[in-house]
Amino acid sequence: MPHAIDSLLEQARVIAHRYPIVDGHVDLPYRLYLGRDAEGRPTEDVTQRTERGDFDRVRAEEGGHSSPFMSIYVPARHQEAGGARAVADAQIEIIDDIVRRCPEKFAHAGEPDDVQRNFKRSRISLPMGLENGTALEGRLENLEHFHARGIRYVTLAHSRDNDLCDSSYDTRRTHRGLSAFGRDVVRAMNALGMMVDVSHISDDSFAGVMELSRAPVIASHSSCRFFTPGWERNLSDEMIRALADKGGLAMVNFGSSFLDDRVRHAREAVQRGLLSFIQEHGFSEGGPEAAEFRRRAYAEHPIEWASVERVADHIDHIVELVGIDYVGLGSDFDGVGDSLPTGLRDSSQLPNLVRVLLSRGYDDAELAQILSGNALRVWQSIRSASG
């Protein structure tokens, strides 16, 4: 049996390097943004192997992680505090700088053809998506600005309602769906050939997007609500069917909380304790005291992780629901902290997922669709619809 597993894994490694792997969401830019020195330069060099994080060149090459969308993430607090566009621009500059410094290994990708071209030249493509429409600062001309800078999708909201729409995490339901500005943004994105991303938004906001958009729609990093009943951050079966009916794509998130309801509830309990601790003592959520509290909490109440097999369960569910054409990968590497599943802890381990899918009977052509074919087809169809 071990020999059979080893043989299957070797086959998986070959497949992971035979086709591009288009990943809908990697939070590397914000990780590097937070780790800048006094002169504003990232202290990590991801053109080499790094000690921190889930993605760097070496691990990406090991796992065949050739085309990850770089998430240009803007925290929700900038809706009120301001400065959202500047935060996004700084992260875009970080990605531009990686390509400038290491053009023999990294390349921009503003079109689906760029991904294929870069792959043939053994370059890691770094397409970009904007996570949180707050970065538009209420102005459609900023959408054009970000498009010119290489942004190819916009996640309309993040953890709180903003001036475009309501968030799945926010109970206020400010607009009860899309705002008037949000509707203008969706129309403008269709005209520009930008992908509308419905991850993070409320069910009412999702319904508004599906009704309004004349192009296919993506969920760049969302899993199946079937496995996490009642959790609005994931996609219900009805939403997955709606995405497929419009020719769109559900890209499965790897975070354990997205994959397994028991794990999600356990982690939420620790988070509630952490927030109470922070409020009681006046500490920073990102500070050393909070980190120590989280470490102790997990030591006293060990939390299991989901497994790579559970990621495959979500892929299976989408395939059984709507077919092989409407599923992709949206890892959320560098965005879900220590909750990545066993066997899929960073970019280098992507062949483990391919191995599980092989063991479940997916053939070479189907794996090619899941890894990149579906994403590239949908991206191209959205670009074509803009004409």
N, C-alpha and C positions, 0 to 999 in steps of 0.2 A: 504493500500500500504506500509507504513513504516514497518508493521509487516512482509510482504512478503519479503522486502529487508533484514530485520534483519535475517529472516530464511535462505535466500540464502547466506548471509554472514557467518552465522554459519556453513552451509554446506561447504562453501569455506574454512573456517578455518580447518575443519576436513580433507579435501582433501589436503590442503597445508602441513599437518603434516602426511598424510598417505603415501606420496611418497617423495623421495628426491627431492629437487629443485636444479638442476645443473645450475648455473649462469656462463656464459662464461667470465665475466669480472667485477672485483671489485678492485678499486684502493686503497684499504686500505694500502698496504705496503708503497707506496710513501707518503701517508698522515702521517704515523707514522715516516717514514724516515725524512720528513721535520720537524717534531716536536720533534726531539731528544734534550736531555739536553747536558751539557758541556762534559759529559762522554760518549756521544753517545748512550744513552738509550732513547727509546720513553717516552715522558711525559704522554701519554695516556695509560690507561690499558683497552684494549678492552675485557678482560675477565669479565669486569663489564660493567654496563651502562655508556656511556660517554656523555659528553655535546656536543661534536662536532661530525661531520661526519654523515655518513649514515649507518654504520655497526658497531655493537658490539655484544657480545654474547647474551645479554638480548634481544635486538631487533631481532636478528637472530632467537632465540628460539621462540619469540612471532609470527614471521611470517613464520616459517618453512623453513628459509633460510639455508638449511643444507649443501649445497655443492657448495659454491662460489669459482670460480677460482680466486686466488690471482694474480693480475697483477703486475709483477715485471717490473716497468716502468723506462725506461732510456730516459731522455730528448734528443731531437735531437741535441742540442748544443755539446754533447759529441762526435759527429762524427768528429768534428774538434778539440775540446778541449782535448779529451782523457779522460781516467778514467772511461769509460763506464762499463767495466766488474766489477770494484770495486763497483760502484753504485748498480749494480744488485746484487752482492754478499752480500752487506750490507742489502738489503731488504730481501733476502732469509734468512739471519740470523735472522732478526726480526720475520719472520714467524716461523722459527725453534724454536725460544725462546718462542713464544706463546704456541706452542705445548708442549715444555718442562715444562713450568710453570703451565700449566693447562691441563694435559692429560686426566682428567676426563670429559672435555668438548670439546676439540679440538683434531684433529688427522690429520696426513698427508694422502694424497691419491695419490699414483703414478699410480694406475691402476683403471679401472672401478669397479672391484670387491671390492676394498677398500672403495669406496663410499657406496656401499650397506652394507658392513660389518659395517662401522662406523655408518651408519644410524640406523641399528638394535641395536647398542649399545648406541644410543642417543648421538653420538659425531658429532660435526660439522666438516666436511671434509674441508681441506684447500689445494686442488690441486693448482698447480702454472703454470702460463704462462708467457713468457717473452715478454714484449711489446717494440719492437724496436730491430731489428737485429743488430743495431749499437753495442750492448753489446758483440757481437762475436769478435769485433775488427779485422775483416778480417781473422780470423783463424778458420778453421773447428774443430780443437781440442777444441776450446772453446764451440762449440756446444755439444761435448761429455761431457765437464765439467759441463755444465748446465743441461744436461740430468741426469748426475749422482747426481746432487743436487736436482732433483725432478721436473725440468721444463718439461712440457708435451705439450706445444705448443709455437710457436714463431710467433708473429706479425711482419712481415718482415720489416716494416718501421713505422715511426710515422708522424710527422708534416713536415719533410723535406726529400728530396732525401738522401739516404745513400749509402753505398757501396754494398748493395744487390739489390736495386730496387728504383723506383720512388714512391713518395708519392702523394696521391690524393690532398694534400694541397699545393704542390710545383709546380710552373709553369715552372721550368727549364727543366724538363723531361730529366735529365742527361743521362739516359741509354735507354730511350724510351722503358721501360719495365724492365725486369730482367737484371742484370749485369751477367758477367761470374761467379763471385763469388756467386751471388744470385742463379744461376742455380745449382751450386755445393751444396749450402745449402739445396735447395729443395730436391735434390737427397739424401743427407745425412740424412735429416729428415725422408724421406720415409724409409730409411734403418734402422733408429733407432726406428721407430714407433712413431715419434713425429708429432703432428698435425700442418699443415701449416695453418696459420691464414692470411686471405686476407683483414681484416679490415685495413683501413688507406691507402692502396696502390692504385696506379693509375689504370685506366682501362687497359692500356697496360701491366702493371705488373700483373694484375689479369689474363689476357689472357695468359701470359707466364706461370704462375703457373698452370693454368688449362690444358695447353698443355703438360706440363712436368711431373706433379705429377702423379704417378701411384696409389696413395691412395686418398681416399676422402679428401676434403678440407673444412675448416670451416671459417665462418666470425664470430668472437667471440663477436662483439658488433657493429653491423651495422643494420640500418633499411632500409626501402624501398624508393628508389628514386621516385617511383610513386607519393609519397606525397610531395617530395621536388625536383621538376623537375630541372635537370641541375646540381644538387649538387653531385659531384663525390664521396664524402665521404660515401654516401649511395649506396645501391645495386640497379642496374637497374633490370627490369624484366628479361632481357636476362641473366644477371649474376646469378640471383636466379635460373633460369632454368638450367644453366650450373652447378651450385653447386649441384642441385638435380640430374642431369644426372650422375654426378660422385659419387653420394651417400653421399654428404656432408650435410652441415647444415648452415642455416642463423639464427643467434641469435640476437633477436631484442633489440636494444639500447633504453633505457628509456628517454634519454635526450630530452627536449622539442624541441630543434633545429633540432633533428633528426626526430621528429614526425610531426612537423607542419611548413610549409614553411613561413607563416606570422611571427611566433615567431622567426624563424631563422633569417630572414632579420632584424627584430627589434633589436635583440641581436647583430647582426653583426654591425649595425649602432652605438650602444653604444661602442662596442669594437674598432671600428675605431676612435671614439672620444677619447677613453682612450689612444690608442697608440699615437695619435697626442698630447695629454696632456703630456704624459710621455716624448716624444721626445722634446717637447718645454721646459719642466722644468727640464729635466735630472733626473726624479724620477725612482724608481724601480717599475716594473709591480706588484710585490708582496708586495710592501710597503704600509704604512698607507695612504699616499697621494693618491695613485691609488685606494685604497679601498674606500676612502671618495668620490673621483670623481665618481666611479661606483655607490655608494649609492645615490648621488645627481642626477645622470643621470637617474637612475631608478625611483626616486621619481618624477622628473619632466616629465618623459616620461614613465608612467607605462606600463609594459610589462606583458601580460597574459602568463600563462603557458599552456602547453598542459594538457590533462587529462588522467587518467588511461584508459578511453574508447578509446583514440587515440592509445594507445599501442595495445589494442585489435584489432583496425582497421588494424594495420600493420600485426599482426598475421593472421587475416582473409585474408588479401591480399595474403600472402605467401601460405596459405592453399588453397585458390581458384586457385592460379597459378600453384602450383606443388604438392599439397597434404599435408596431416597432418604429413608425415614422415620426413619433412625437415625443421622444424621450432623449435626454442628454445628461451631461454631468455639470454640476455647479458646486464644486467642492466646498467653498467658503474657507479654504486654507488661509491661515493667518487671521481669520475672523471669528472663529468659534473657540479659541483658547485651547484648553486641555480636553475638550470634549470630542475630539476626533476618534473614530472607532478603532478598535484593535485591528491590526492588519492594514490600516489605511491612515497612518499617522502623519504622512507628509508626501511630497511629490514623488519620491523615489518608490513608493509602495503601490502606485497605480496598477502595475501588473497583477497585484493580488486580486484586485476587483475583476480584471479580465479573466484571471484563472477561475474565479467563482462562476462567472458567466459562462465560460467554456464548459465547466462541469455541469451546468444546467441545460446545456444543449444549444446555446447560441452558436451560430456558425460564423465564419469569417466575415461574410457580407453583412450580417446583422450587427456584429461587433463594430464594423467600420461605420455603420450608421450611428450607433450609440456614441462612439468616441468622437466623431466629428461630422459625419455625413449629414445628419439631420440639422445640426447647428449651421453648417455652411449653406445648406439648401434654404433654410428659413431666412438667414441673413441675406442671401442673394435675392430671395423673393421680396423682401422688404425694400431692399435697394431698388429693385426693378419697379416696384409699385409706386415709387416716388415720382416716376416720370409721368 
